[in-house]
Amino acid sequence: LEKLRVSRLPSIVVVVEGRVIHYRGSMHPLSAKSLRVFARDVIPNTFLFKLSNHDGLRRFVDQWRYYNK
């Protein structure tokens, strides 16, 4: 925990490409929306595939099924 610079528990941290990023929002109460926003903001766009329509979703699911047999 020292290497991640965690000073209190519970703590939420993300390590992306060797960089430690701490969740600074309120832990009490922790909302799913604030956690999603945190994850969306800290994960690089190159790691995520954005689905903008139903056809894109269908292609994504079909590829997932093919590669996860």
Secondary structure by P-SEA (a helix, b strand, c coil): ccccccccccbbbbbcccbbbbbccccccccaaaaaaaaaaacccccbbbbccaaaaaaaaaaaaaacc
